[in-house]
Amino acid sequence: MCLGIPGRIIRIDDAGRKLAIVDVSGVRRQINIACIVDAEHPVESCVGDWVLVHVGFAMSRIDENEAAETLKILTELGEAQAEIEAMRQSALH
């Protein structure tokens, strides 16, 4: 299963190599933005874009509402996973 995590591009590090810094829930990391740039949306215009990040690449642009909803769902899934793990740890063997 592939999972894209929403993040917001905060700066361009290397326009020639299409490298940017993305903020994902407060964690900043360098990503490749080659998949989301073209003649109509060049590298320089990507600052401020919300993107889905997977294995170090911005795979697609999304709007802010979609980013917020995806982050909410991922948080809920994480909480559900923690509950399942807690139940597993306390299960009778």
N, CA, C and O atoms as a CHARMM CRD file, in Angstrom:
* protein
*
  372
    1    1 MET  N      0.83700  -1.17900   0.00000 PROA 1      0.00000
    2    1 MET  CA     0.00000   0.00000   0.00000 PROA 1      0.00000
    3    1 MET  C      0.88200   1.24300   0.00000 PROA 1      0.00000
    4    1 MET  O      1.85900   1.30900   0.74600 PROA 1      0.00000
    5    2 CYS  N      0.55500   2.20200  -0.80900 PROA 2      0.00000
    6    2 CYS  CA     1.28200   3.46700  -0.85700 PROA 2      0.00000
    7    2 CYS  C      0.49200   4.51900  -0.10400 PROA 2      0.00000
    8    2 CYS  O     -0.73000   4.60700  -0.22600 PROA 2      0.00000
    9    3 LEU  N      1.19500   5.30300   0.66300 PROA 3      0.00000
   10    3 LEU  CA     0.54500   6.32200   1.45400 PROA 3      0.00000
   11    3 LEU  C      1.21500   7.65900   1.20000 PROA 3      0.00000
   12    3 LEU  O      2.42300   7.80400   1.38600 PROA 3      0.00000
   13    4 GLY  N      0.43400   8.62700   0.77800 PROA 4      0.00000
   14    4 GLY  CA     0.94200   9.97900   0.58900 PROA 4      0.00000
   15    4 GLY  C      0.57200  10.81400   1.79700 PROA 4      0.00000
   16    4 GLY  O     -0.58000  10.80100   2.23200 PROA 4      0.00000
   17    5 ILE  N      1.52800  11.53700   2.33800 PROA 5      0.00000
   18    5 ILE  CA     1.33000  12.37800   3.50800 PROA 5      0.00000
   19    5 ILE  C      1.26500  13.83100   3.05500 PROA 5      0.00000
   20    5 ILE  O      2.14900  14.27900   2.32500 PROA 5      0.00000
   21    6 PRO  N      0.23700  14.58600   3.47100 PROA 6      0.00000
   22    6 PRO  CA     0.15000  15.98800   3.07500 PROA 6      0.00000
   23    6 PRO  C      1.22800  16.84300   3.73000 PROA 6      0.00000
   24    6 PRO  O      1.53600  16.69300   4.91200 PROA 6      0.00000
   25    7 GLY  N      1.78400  17.73200   2.93800 PROA 7      0.00000
   26    7 GLY  CA     2.75000  18.69000   3.45000 PROA 7      0.00000
   27    7 GLY  C      2.68100  19.96100   2.62000 PROA 7      0.00000
   28    7 GLY  O      2.15100  19.97100   1.51000 PROA 7      0.00000
   29    8 ARG  N      3.23000  21.03800   3.18200 PROA 8      0.00000
   30    8 ARG  CA     3.21800  22.32200   2.47900 PROA 8      0.00000
   31    8 ARG  C      4.64600  22.72200   2.13300 PROA 8      0.00000
   32    8 ARG  O      5.52400  22.72400   2.99500 PROA 8      0.00000
   33    9 ILE  N      4.86900  23.05800   0.88100 PROA 9      0.00000
   34    9 ILE  CA     6.19300  23.48100   0.42800 PROA 9      0.00000
   35    9 ILE  C      6.47000  24.86700   1.00700 PROA 9      0.00000
   36    9 ILE  O      5.70300  25.81000   0.81300 PROA 9      0.00000
   37   10 ILE  N      7.59800  24.96100   1.72700 PROA 10     0.00000
   38   10 ILE  CA     7.91800  26.24200   2.36900 PROA 10     0.00000
   39   10 ILE  C      9.06100  26.99300   1.70400 PROA 10     0.00000
   40   10 ILE  O      9.19000  28.20500   1.87500 PROA 10     0.00000
   41   11 ARG  N      9.89200  26.28000   0.94500 PROA 11     0.00000
   42   11 ARG  CA    10.94300  26.97700   0.19900 PROA 11     0.00000
   43   11 ARG  C     11.54100  26.05200  -0.85800 PROA 11     0.00000
   44   11 ARG  O     11.44400  24.82700  -0.77400 PROA 11     0.00000
   45   12 ILE  N     12.15300  26.67400  -1.84300 PROA 12     0.00000
   46   12 ILE  CA    12.87400  25.94800  -2.89200 PROA 12     0.00000
   47   12 ILE  C     14.35500  25.94400  -2.50800 PROA 12     0.00000
   48   12 ILE  O     14.93900  27.00100  -2.26800 PROA 12     0.00000
   49   13 ASP  N     14.95600  24.76200  -2.45100 PROA 13     0.00000
   50   13 ASP  CA    16.38000  24.64400  -2.13300 PROA 13     0.00000
   51   13 ASP  C     17.25400  24.69600  -3.37600 PROA 13     0.00000
   52   13 ASP  O     18.30400  25.33900  -3.37200 PROA 13     0.00000
   53   14 ASP  N     16.83000  24.02900  -4.43300 PROA 14     0.00000
   54   14 ASP  CA    17.62500  23.94000  -5.65800 PROA 14     0.00000
   55   14 ASP  C     16.66200  23.82000  -6.83500 PROA 14     0.00000
   56   14 ASP  O     16.16600  22.73600  -7.14200 PROA 14     0.00000
   57   15 ALA  N     16.40800  24.94400  -7.48400 PROA 15     0.00000
   58   15 ALA  CA    15.43700  24.96300  -8.59100 PROA 15     0.00000
   59   15 ALA  C     15.88000  24.06000  -9.73600 PROA 15     0.00000
   60   15 ALA  O     15.04700  23.39100 -10.34800 PROA 15     0.00000
   61   16 GLY  N     17.16200  24.02800 -10.03300 PROA 16     0.00000
   62   16 GLY  CA    17.66100  23.21100 -11.13600 PROA 16     0.00000
   63   16 GLY  C     17.44000  21.72100 -10.91000 PROA 16     0.00000
   64   16 GLY  O     17.12000  20.98600 -11.84400 PROA 16     0.00000
   65   17 ARG  N     17.61200  21.28200  -9.67600 PROA 17     0.00000
   66   17 ARG  CA    17.41600  19.86600  -9.34400 PROA 17     0.00000
   67   17 ARG  C     15.99700  19.59500  -8.83700 PROA 17     0.00000
   68   17 ARG  O     15.66400  18.46400  -8.48300 PROA 17     0.00000
   69   18 LYS  N     15.16700  20.63700  -8.80700 PROA 18     0.00000
   70   18 LYS  CA    13.76500  20.53700  -8.37200 PROA 18     0.00000
   71   18 LYS  C     13.65100  19.99100  -6.94300 PROA 18     0.00000
   72   18 LYS  O     12.88700  19.06500  -6.67000 PROA 18     0.00000
   73   19 LEU  N     14.43200  20.59200  -6.04500 PROA 19     0.00000
   74   19 LEU  CA    14.41800  20.19900  -4.64000 PROA 19     0.00000
   75   19 LEU  C     13.81200  21.31600  -3.80800 PROA 19     0.00000
   76   19 LEU  O     14.12300  22.49200  -3.99800 PROA 19     0.00000
   77   20 ALA  N     12.94500  20.93200  -2.88500 PROA 20     0.00000
   78   20 ALA  CA    12.25900  21.89900  -2.04100 PROA 20     0.00000
   79   20 ALA  C     12.18300  21.35600  -0.61500 PROA 20     0.00000
   80   20 ALA  O     12.40000  20.16900  -0.36900 PROA 20     0.00000
   81   21 ILE  N     11.87100  22.25200   0.31000 PROA 21     0.00000
   82   21 ILE  CA    11.62900  21.85900   1.69600 PROA 21     0.00000
   83   21 ILE  C     10.12000  21.86800   1.91600 PROA 21     0.00000
   84   21 ILE  O      9.42700  22.82800   1.57700 PROA 21     0.00000
   85   22 VAL  N      9.63500  20.77700   2.49100 PROA 22     0.00000
   86   22 VAL  CA     8.21700  20.64400   2.79400 PROA 22     0.00000
   87   22 VAL  C      8.05500  20.53100   4.30700 PROA 22     0.00000
   88   22 VAL  O      8.89700  19.95300   4.99400 PROA 22     0.00000
   89   23 ASP  N      6.96700  21.08900   4.80700 PROA 23     0.00000
   90   23 ASP  CA     6.62100  20.97700   6.22400 PROA 23     0.00000
   91   23 ASP  C      5.45500  20.00400   6.33400 PROA 23     0.00000
   92   23 ASP  O      4.37900  20.23700   5.78400 PROA 23     0.00000
   93   24 VAL  N      5.68600  18.91500   7.05100 PROA 24     0.00000
   94   24 VAL  CA     4.65100  17.90300   7.27400 PROA 24     0.00000
   95   24 VAL  C      4.37200  17.87100   8.76800 PROA 24     0.00000
   96   24 VAL  O      5.11700  17.25200   9.52800 PROA 24     0.00000
   97   25 SER  N      3.31700  18.52500   9.18700 PROA 25     0.00000
   98   25 SER  CA     2.94000  18.57600  10.60800 PROA 25     0.00000
   99   25 SER  C      4.09800  18.99400  11.50300 PROA 25     0.00000
  100   25 SER  O      4.31700  18.40500  12.56100 PROA 25     0.00000
  101   26 GLY  N      4.83500  20.00800  11.07800 PROA 26     0.00000
  102   26 GLY  CA     5.93100  20.52900  11.87800 PROA 26     0.00000
  103   26 GLY  C      7.28200  19.90200  11.59800 PROA 26     0.00000
  104   26 GLY  O      8.30100  20.39700  12.08000 PROA 26     0.00000
  105   27 VAL  N      7.31300  18.83000  10.83500 PROA 27     0.00000
  106   27 VAL  CA     8.57400  18.17600  10.47000 PROA 27     0.00000
  107   27 VAL  C      8.95900  18.65400   9.07600 PROA 27     0.00000
  108   27 VAL  O      8.17500  18.55300   8.13300 PROA 27     0.00000
  109   28 ARG  N     10.16600  19.16900   8.96000 PROA 28     0.00000
  110   28 ARG  CA    10.62800  19.67800   7.66600 PROA 28     0.00000
  111   28 ARG  C     11.61800  18.70900   7.04400 PROA 28     0.00000
  112   28 ARG  O     12.48100  18.13900   7.71200 PROA 28     0.00000
  113   29 ARG  N     11.45600  18.54600   5.73900 PROA 29     0.00000
  114   29 ARG  CA    12.33100  17.60700   5.03200 PROA 29     0.00000
  115   29 ARG  C     12.44300  18.02200   3.57300 PROA 29     0.00000
  116   29 ARG  O     11.54100  18.64500   3.01300 PROA 29     0.00000
  117   30 GLN  N     13.57000  17.66300   2.97400 PROA 30     0.00000
  118   30 GLN  CA    13.77900  17.98200   1.56700 PROA 30     0.00000
  119   30 GLN  C     13.08900  16.92600   0.71000 PROA 30     0.00000
  120   30 GLN  O     13.17000  15.72800   0.98200 PROA 30     0.00000
  121   31 ILE  N     12.40600  17.40400  -0.33400 PROA 31     0.00000
  122   31 ILE  CA    11.71800  16.51000  -1.26800 PROA 31     0.00000
  123   31 ILE  C     12.01700  16.92800  -2.70000 PROA 31     0.00000
  124   31 ILE  O     12.49800  18.03100  -2.95800 PROA 31     0.00000
  125   32 ASN  N     11.72600  16.03200  -3.61200 PROA 32     0.00000
  126   32 ASN  CA    11.84100  16.30200  -5.04000 PROA 32     0.00000
  127   32 ASN  C     10.45100  16.68600  -5.54800 PROA 32     0.00000
  128   32 ASN  O      9.47500  15.98700  -5.27800 PROA 32     0.00000
  129   33 ILE  N     10.36300  17.79100  -6.27800 PROA 33     0.00000
  130   33 ILE  CA     9.06200  18.27100  -6.75700 PROA 33     0.00000
  131   33 ILE  C      8.89100  18.12400  -8.27300 PROA 33     0.00000
  132   33 ILE  O      8.00200  18.74000  -8.86000 PROA 33     0.00000
  133   34 ALA  N      9.73600  17.31300  -8.90100 PROA 34     0.00000
  134   34 ALA  CA     9.69500  17.15600 -10.36600 PROA 34     0.00000
  135   34 ALA  C      8.33100  16.70000 -10.87300 PROA 34     0.00000
  136   34 ALA  O      7.93400  17.07400 -11.97700 PROA 34     0.00000
  137   35 CYS  N      7.60700  15.90300 -10.09500 PROA 35     0.00000
  138   35 CYS  CA     6.30700  15.36500 -10.54300 PROA 35     0.00000
  139   35 CYS  C      5.19500  16.40700 -10.56600 PROA 35     0.00000
  140   35 CYS  O      4.14400  16.17800 -11.16600 PROA 35     0.00000
  141   36 ILE  N      5.41600  17.55100  -9.91600 PROA 36     0.00000
  142   36 ILE  CA     4.32000  18.52800  -9.83600 PROA 36     0.00000
  143   36 ILE  C      4.61500  19.82200 -10.59200 PROA 36     0.00000
  144   36 ILE  O      3.81900  20.75900 -10.54300 PROA 36     0.00000
  145   37 VAL  N      5.75200  19.88400 -11.29100 PROA 37     0.00000
  146   37 VAL  CA     6.07500  21.10600 -12.03300 PROA 37     0.00000
  147   37 VAL  C      5.90700  20.88800 -13.53600 PROA 37     0.00000
  148   37 VAL  O      6.09600  19.78600 -14.05200 PROA 37     0.00000
  149   38 ASP  N      5.55200  21.95600 -14.20600 PROA 38     0.00000
  150   38 ASP  CA     5.45200  21.95300 -15.66400 PROA 38     0.00000
  151   38 ASP  C      5.53600  23.40400 -16.12700 PROA 38     0.00000
  152   38 ASP  O      5.78800  24.30000 -15.32100 PROA 38     0.00000
  153   39 ALA  N      5.33100  23.63600 -17.40100 PROA 39     0.00000
  154   39 ALA  CA     5.45600  24.99200 -17.95200 PROA 39     0.00000
  155   39 ALA  C      4.46600  25.96500 -17.31800 PROA 39     0.00000
  156   39 ALA  O      4.77000  27.14700 -17.15400 PROA 39     0.00000
  157   40 GLU  N      3.28800  25.46800 -16.96400 PROA 40     0.00000
  158   40 GLU  CA     2.26100  26.33300 -16.37300 PROA 40     0.00000
  159   40 GLU  C      2.41700  26.50100 -14.86700 PROA 40     0.00000
  160   40 GLU  O      1.85100  27.42700 -14.28600 PROA 40     0.00000
  161   41 HSD  N      3.16900  25.62700 -14.23900 PROA 41     0.00000
  162   41 HSD  CA     3.39400  25.68800 -12.78900 PROA 41     0.00000
  163   41 HSD  C      4.87900  25.39300 -12.52200 PROA 41     0.00000
  164   41 HSD  O      5.23200  24.29700 -12.08800 PROA 41     0.00000
  165   42 PRO  N      5.74900  26.39300 -12.78800 PROA 42     0.00000
  166   42 PRO  CA     7.18800  26.18000 -12.64000 PROA 42     0.00000
  167   42 PRO  C      7.61600  26.04600 -11.17500 PROA 42     0.00000
  168   42 PRO  O      6.85100  26.32400 -10.25100 PROA 42     0.00000
  169   43 VAL  N      8.84400  25.61700 -11.00300 PROA 43     0.00000
  170   43 VAL  CA     9.40600  25.37100  -9.66600 PROA 43     0.00000
  171   43 VAL  C      9.15700  26.54500  -8.72500 PROA 43     0.00000
  172   43 VAL  O      8.69200  26.35500  -7.60100 PROA 43     0.00000
  173   44 GLU  N      9.46400  27.74800  -9.17900 PROA 44     0.00000
  174   44 GLU  CA     9.36900  28.93100  -8.32300 PROA 44     0.00000
  175   44 GLU  C      7.96000  29.18300  -7.80000 PROA 44     0.00000
  176   44 GLU  O      7.79700  29.82200  -6.76000 PROA 44     0.00000
  177   45 SER  N      6.95200  28.69900  -8.49400 PROA 45     0.00000
  178   45 SER  CA     5.56800  28.94600  -8.07300 PROA 45     0.00000
  179   45 SER  C      5.06000  27.90600  -7.06900 PROA 45     0.00000
  180   45 SER  O      3.90300  27.97000  -6.65300 PROA 45     0.00000
  181   46 CYS  N      5.89900  26.96100  -6.67900 PROA 46     0.00000
  182   46 CYS  CA     5.46000  25.87200  -5.79900 PROA 46     0.00000
  183   46 CYS  C      5.44600  26.22800  -4.31700 PROA 46     0.00000
  184   46 CYS  O      4.80400  25.54000  -3.52400 PROA 46     0.00000
  185   47 VAL  N      6.14800  27.29800  -3.93200 PROA 47     0.00000
  186   47 VAL  CA     6.16200  27.67500  -2.51900 PROA 47     0.00000
  187   47 VAL  C      4.73600  27.99500  -2.08600 PROA 47     0.00000
  188   47 VAL  O      4.04300  28.79100  -2.71900 PROA 47     0.00000
  189   48 GLY  N      4.31400  27.36200  -0.99800 PROA 48     0.00000
  190   48 GLY  CA     2.96000  27.53100  -0.48700 PROA 48     0.00000
  191   48 GLY  C      2.01100  26.43000  -0.93500 PROA 48     0.00000
  192   48 GLY  O      0.92200  26.29100  -0.37800 PROA 48     0.00000
  193   49 ASP  N      2.40600  25.64500  -1.93100 PROA 49     0.00000
  194   49 ASP  CA     1.54900  24.54300  -2.40100 PROA 49     0.00000
  195   49 ASP  C      1.44400  23.44100  -1.35300 PROA 49     0.00000
  196   49 ASP  O      2.41500  23.12300  -0.66700 PROA 49     0.00000
  197   50 TRP  N      0.25800  22.86800  -1.24400 PROA 50     0.00000
  198   50 TRP  CA     0.05100  21.64200  -0.47700 PROA 50     0.00000
  199   50 TRP  C      0.24200  20.48300  -1.44100 PROA 50     0.00000
  200   50 TRP  O     -0.27400  20.49800  -2.55900 PROA 50     0.00000
  201   51 VAL  N      0.99000  19.47800  -0.99700 PROA 51     0.00000
  202   51 VAL  CA     1.30000  18.33500  -1.84700 PROA 51     0.00000
  203   51 VAL  C      1.16600  17.03500  -1.05500 PROA 51     0.00000
  204   51 VAL  O      1.22500  17.03200   0.17500 PROA 51     0.00000
  205   52 LEU  N      0.98600  15.93900  -1.77800 PROA 52     0.00000
  206   52 LEU  CA     1.05800  14.61500  -1.16800 PROA 52     0.00000
  207   52 LEU  C      2.47300  14.10700  -1.36400 PROA 52     0.00000
  208   52 LEU  O      2.95800  14.02300  -2.49200 PROA 52     0.00000
  209   53 VAL  N      3.14200  13.76500  -0.26100 PROA 53     0.00000
  210   53 VAL  CA     4.53000  13.33900  -0.28100 PROA 53     0.00000
  211   53 VAL  C      4.60800  11.82700  -0.07200 PROA 53     0.00000
  212   53 VAL  O      4.00600  11.27800   0.85100 PROA 53     0.00000
  213   54 HSD  N      5.35400  11.17800  -0.94000 PROA 54     0.00000
  214   54 HSD  CA     5.58000   9.72900  -0.81800 PROA 54     0.00000
  215   54 HSD  C      7.03300   9.44200  -1.18500 PROA 54     0.00000
  216   54 HSD  O      7.50100   9.84100  -2.25100 PROA 54     0.00000
  217   55 VAL  N      7.72700   8.76300  -0.31400 PROA 55     0.00000
  218   55 VAL  CA     9.14600   8.39600  -0.46900 PROA 55     0.00000
  219   55 VAL  C     10.02000   9.53300  -1.01200 PROA 55     0.00000
  220   55 VAL  O     10.84000   9.33300  -1.90900 PROA 55     0.00000
  221   56 GLY  N      9.82600  10.72000  -0.45000 PROA 56     0.00000
  222   56 GLY  CA    10.68500  11.83400  -0.82200 PROA 56     0.00000
  223   56 GLY  C     10.29500  12.59800  -2.06200 PROA 56     0.00000
  224   56 GLY  O     11.04100  13.46800  -2.51100 PROA 56     0.00000
  225   57 PHE  N      9.13900  12.29200  -2.62700 PROA 57     0.00000
  226   57 PHE  CA     8.66000  12.98700  -3.82800 PROA 57     0.00000
  227   57 PHE  C      7.28800  13.59400  -3.57700 PROA 57     0.00000
  228   57 PHE  O      6.43300  12.97700  -2.94100 PROA 57     0.00000
  229   58 ALA  N      7.08200  14.80600  -4.08100 PROA 58     0.00000
  230   58 ALA  CA     5.74200  15.39200  -4.11600 PROA 58     0.00000
  231   58 ALA  C      5.04200  14.75100  -5.30200 PROA 58     0.00000
  232   58 ALA  O      5.41500  14.98800  -6.45000 PROA 58     0.00000
  233   59 MET  N      4.03200  13.94200  -5.03000 PROA 59     0.00000
  234   59 MET  CA     3.37600  13.17400  -6.08600 PROA 59     0.00000
  235   59 MET  C      2.25400  13.95600  -6.77700 PROA 59     0.00000
  236   59 MET  O      1.99300  13.76000  -7.96400 PROA 59     0.00000
  237   60 SER  N      1.59600  14.84200  -6.02400 PROA 60     0.00000
  238   60 SER  CA     0.53200  15.64700  -6.61400 PROA 60     0.00000
  239   60 SER  C      0.26000  16.85200  -5.72400 PROA 60     0.00000
  240   60 SER  O      0.56600  16.85000  -4.53200 PROA 60     0.00000
  241   61 ARG  N     -0.32500  17.88200  -6.33600 PROA 61     0.00000
  242   61 ARG  CA    -0.77100  19.04800  -5.57000 PROA 61     0.00000
  243   61 ARG  C     -2.19200  18.78100  -5.08900 PROA 61     0.00000
  244   61 ARG  O     -2.99500  18.16900  -5.79400 PROA 61     0.00000
  245   62 ILE  N     -2.48900  19.24800  -3.88300 PROA 62     0.00000
  246   62 ILE  CA    -3.84300  19.14200  -3.33300 PROA 62     0.00000
  247   62 ILE  C     -4.20700  20.49100  -2.73200 PROA 62     0.00000
  248   62 ILE  O     -3.33800  21.33100  -2.49900 PROA 62     0.00000
  249   63 ASP  N     -5.50000  20.69300  -2.48300 PROA 63     0.00000
  250   63 ASP  CA    -5.87100  21.96000  -1.86100 PROA 63     0.00000
  251   63 ASP  C     -5.77200  21.84000  -0.33600 PROA 63     0.00000
  252   63 ASP  O     -5.64900  20.74200   0.20600 PROA 63     0.00000
  253   64 GLU  N     -5.82900  22.97400   0.33100 PROA 64     0.00000
  254   64 GLU  CA    -5.63600  23.01700   1.78000 PROA 64     0.00000
  255   64 GLU  C     -6.69800  22.21600   2.52900 PROA 64     0.00000
  256   64 GLU  O     -6.39600  21.58000   3.53800 PROA 64     0.00000
  257   65 ASN  N     -7.93700  22.24100   2.04300 PROA 65     0.00000
  258   65 ASN  CA    -9.00000  21.47500   2.70600 PROA 65     0.00000
  259   65 ASN  C     -8.75600  19.97900   2.61100 PROA 65     0.00000
  260   65 ASN  O     -8.96200  19.24900   3.58100 PROA 65     0.00000
  261   66 GLU  N     -8.31700  19.51800   1.44000 PROA 66     0.00000
  262   66 GLU  CA    -8.01500  18.09900   1.26800 PROA 66     0.00000
  263   66 GLU  C     -6.83800  17.69800   2.16400 PROA 66     0.00000
  264   66 GLU  O     -6.82900  16.60700   2.73400 PROA 66     0.00000
  265   67 ALA  N     -5.85800  18.58000   2.28200 PROA 67     0.00000
  266   67 ALA  CA    -4.70800  18.30200   3.15500 PROA 67     0.00000
  267   67 ALA  C     -5.16500  18.16100   4.60000 PROA 67     0.00000
  268   67 ALA  O     -4.76200  17.22700   5.29400 PROA 67     0.00000
  269   68 ALA  N     -6.00600  19.08900   5.05500 PROA 68     0.00000
  270   68 ALA  CA    -6.48400  19.04700   6.44400 PROA 68     0.00000
  271   68 ALA  C     -7.29500  17.78400   6.70500 PROA 68     0.00000
  272   68 ALA  O     -7.12600  17.14400   7.74200 PROA 68     0.00000
  273   69 GLU  N     -8.16700  17.42400   5.78200 PROA 69     0.00000
  274   69 GLU  CA    -8.99200  16.22700   5.95100 PROA 69     0.00000
  275   69 GLU  C     -8.13300  14.95900   5.96300 PROA 69     0.00000
  276   69 GLU  O     -8.36800  14.05300   6.76300 PROA 69     0.00000
  277   70 THR  N     -7.14900  14.90100   5.08500 PROA 70     0.00000
  278   70 THR  CA    -6.25500  13.73600   5.04100 PROA 70     0.00000
  279   70 THR  C     -5.45400  13.61700   6.33200 PROA 70     0.00000
  280   70 THR  O     -5.30500  12.52000   6.87000 PROA 70     0.00000
  281   71 LEU  N     -4.93500  14.73800   6.83400 PROA 71     0.00000
  282   71 LEU  CA    -4.19600  14.71400   8.09700 PROA 71     0.00000
  283   71 LEU  C     -5.08500  14.26600   9.24900 PROA 71     0.00000
  284   71 LEU  O     -4.64000  13.53000  10.13000 PROA 71     0.00000
  285   72 LYS  N     -6.34000  14.70900   9.24600 PROA 72     0.00000
  286   72 LYS  CA    -7.28300  14.30500  10.28500 PROA 72     0.00000
  287   72 LYS  C     -7.50100  12.78900  10.24900 PROA 72     0.00000
  288   72 LYS  O     -7.46200  12.12500  11.28500 PROA 72     0.00000
  289   73 ILE  N     -7.72600  12.25700   9.06400 PROA 73     0.00000
  290   73 ILE  CA    -7.95400  10.81400   8.91600 PROA 73     0.00000
  291   73 ILE  C     -6.71100  10.02500   9.34700 PROA 73     0.00000
  292   73 ILE  O     -6.82300   9.01100  10.03600 PROA 73     0.00000
  293   74 LEU  N     -5.53700  10.49300   8.93900 PROA 74     0.00000
  294   74 LEU  CA    -4.30700   9.79800   9.31300 PROA 74     0.00000
  295   74 LEU  C     -4.11000   9.81400  10.82300 PROA 74     0.00000
  296   74 LEU  O     -3.64200   8.83000  11.39700 PROA 74     0.00000
  297   75 THR  N     -4.46100  10.92000  11.46800 PROA 75     0.00000
  298   75 THR  CA    -4.37300  11.00000  12.92400 PROA 75     0.00000
  299   75 THR  C     -5.33000  10.01100  13.56800 PROA 75     0.00000
  300   75 THR  O     -4.96500   9.30900  14.51100 PROA 75     0.00000
  301   76 GLU  N     -6.55800   9.95600  13.05800 PROA 76     0.00000
  302   76 GLU  CA    -7.53600   9.00900  13.59700 PROA 76     0.00000
  303   76 GLU  C     -7.07900   7.56900  13.40600 PROA 76     0.00000
  304   76 GLU  O     -7.24500   6.73900  14.30000 PROA 76     0.00000
  305   77 LEU  N     -6.50900   7.27300  12.25200 PROA 77     0.00000
  306   77 LEU  CA    -5.99400   5.92000  12.00500 PROA 77     0.00000
  307   77 LEU  C     -4.87500   5.57900  12.97700 PROA 77     0.00000
  308   77 LEU  O     -4.79400   4.45700  13.47700 PROA 77     0.00000
  309   78 GLY  N     -4.01600   6.55200  13.24100 PROA 78     0.00000
  310   78 GLY  CA    -2.92900   6.34200  14.19400 PROA 78     0.00000
  311   78 GLY  C     -3.46000   6.06800  15.58100 PROA 78     0.00000
  312   78 GLY  O     -2.94000   5.20900  16.29300 PROA 78     0.00000
  313   79 GLU  N     -4.50800   6.80100  15.97300 PROA 79     0.00000
  314   79 GLU  CA    -5.12200   6.58100  17.28000 PROA 79     0.00000
  315   79 GLU  C     -5.78200   5.21300  17.33300 PROA 79     0.00000
  316   79 GLU  O     -5.69000   4.51800  18.34500 PROA 79     0.00000
  317   80 ALA  N     -6.44600   4.82200  16.25200 PROA 80     0.00000
  318   80 ALA  CA    -7.08200   3.50500  16.20600 PROA 80     0.00000
  319   80 ALA  C     -6.02100   2.41600  16.28900 PROA 80     0.00000
  320   80 ALA  O     -6.20400   1.42100  16.99000 PROA 80     0.00000
  321   81 GLN  N     -4.92000   2.59900  15.57900 PROA 81     0.00000
  322   81 GLN  CA    -3.83900   1.60800  15.61600 PROA 81     0.00000
  323   81 GLN  C     -3.28600   1.48000  17.02700 PROA 81     0.00000
  324   81 GLN  O     -2.99800   0.37100  17.47700 PROA 81     0.00000
  325   82 ALA  N     -3.13200   2.59700  17.73300 PROA 82     0.00000
  326   82 ALA  CA    -2.63300   2.56800  19.10800 PROA 82     0.00000
  327   82 ALA  C     -3.60000   1.80500  20.01600 PROA 82     0.00000
  328   82 ALA  O     -3.17300   1.04700  20.88700 PROA 82     0.00000
  329   83 GLU  N     -4.90800   2.00900  19.80700 PROA 83     0.00000
  330   83 GLU  CA    -5.91200   1.28700  20.60200 PROA 83     0.00000
  331   83 GLU  C     -5.86300  -0.21200  20.32700 PROA 83     0.00000
  332   83 GLU  O     -5.93200  -1.02300  21.25000 PROA 83     0.00000
  333   84 ILE  N     -5.74400  -0.57100  19.06300 PROA 84     0.00000
  334   84 ILE  CA    -5.66900  -1.99600  18.69200 PROA 84     0.00000
  335   84 ILE  C     -4.42800  -2.63300  19.31300 PROA 84     0.00000
  336   84 ILE  O     -4.48400  -3.74700  19.83300 PROA 84     0.00000
  337   85 GLU  N     -3.31300  -1.91700  19.25300 PROA 85     0.00000
  338   85 GLU  CA    -2.07300  -2.44300  19.83100 PROA 85     0.00000
  339   85 GLU  C     -2.20200  -2.60200  21.34400 PROA 85     0.00000
  340   85 GLU  O     -1.72500  -3.59000  21.90100 PROA 85     0.00000
  341   86 ALA  N     -2.83500  -1.65100  22.00800 PROA 86     0.00000
  342   86 ALA  CA    -3.04900  -1.74400  23.45700 PROA 86     0.00000
  343   86 ALA  C     -3.91900  -2.95700  23.78900 PROA 86     0.00000
  344   86 ALA  O     -3.65600  -3.66500  24.76100 PROA 86     0.00000
  345   87 MET  N     -4.95100  -3.19400  22.98400 PROA 87     0.00000
  346   87 MET  CA    -5.81200  -4.36200  23.19900 PROA 87     0.00000
  347   87 MET  C     -5.01100  -5.63800  22.98100 PROA 87     0.00000
  348   87 MET  O     -5.15300  -6.60400  23.73100 PROA 87     0.00000
  349   88 ARG  N     -4.17600  -5.63800  21.96000 PROA 88     0.00000
  350   88 ARG  CA    -3.35900  -6.81400  21.66200 PROA 88     0.00000
  351   88 ARG  C     -2.41900  -7.11900  22.82300 PROA 88     0.00000
  352   88 ARG  O     -2.22700  -8.27900  23.18800 PROA 88     0.00000
  353   89 GLN  N     -1.83100  -6.06600  23.40400 PROA 89     0.00000
  354   89 GLN  CA    -0.89500  -6.23800  24.52200 PROA 89     0.00000
  355   89 GLN  C     -1.59200  -6.78000  25.76800 PROA 89     0.00000
  356   89 GLN  O     -0.98600  -7.50500  26.55700 PROA 89     0.00000
  357   90 SER  N     -2.86000  -6.42900  25.94200 PROA 90     0.00000
  358   90 SER  CA    -3.56100  -6.86600  27.16000 PROA 90     0.00000
  359   90 SER  C     -4.42600  -8.11000  26.93100 PROA 90     0.00000
  360   90 SER  O     -5.12400  -8.54600  27.84600 PROA 90     0.00000
  361   91 ALA  N     -4.39100  -8.67600  25.74600 PROA 91     0.00000
  362   91 ALA  CA    -5.22200  -9.83900  25.43000 PROA 91     0.00000
  363   91 ALA  C     -4.76200 -11.04800  26.24200 PROA 91     0.00000
  364   91 ALA  O     -3.58300 -11.19400  26.56400 PROA 91     0.00000
  365   92 LEU  N     -5.71700 -11.89900  26.55800 PROA 92     0.00000
  366   92 LEU  CA    -5.41300 -13.13900  27.25200 PROA 92     0.00000
  367   92 LEU  C     -4.76100 -14.09200  26.27200 PROA 92     0.00000
  368   92 LEU  O     -5.21000 -14.22100  25.13300 PROA 92     0.00000
  369   93 HSD  N     -3.72200 -14.74800  26.69900 PROA 93     0.00000
  370   93 HSD  CA    -3.00700 -15.67600  25.81100 PROA 93     0.00000
  371   93 HSD  C     -3.33200 -17.08400  26.14100 PROA 93     0.00000
  372   93 HSD  O     -2.82300 -18.00200  25.49900 PROA 93     0.00000
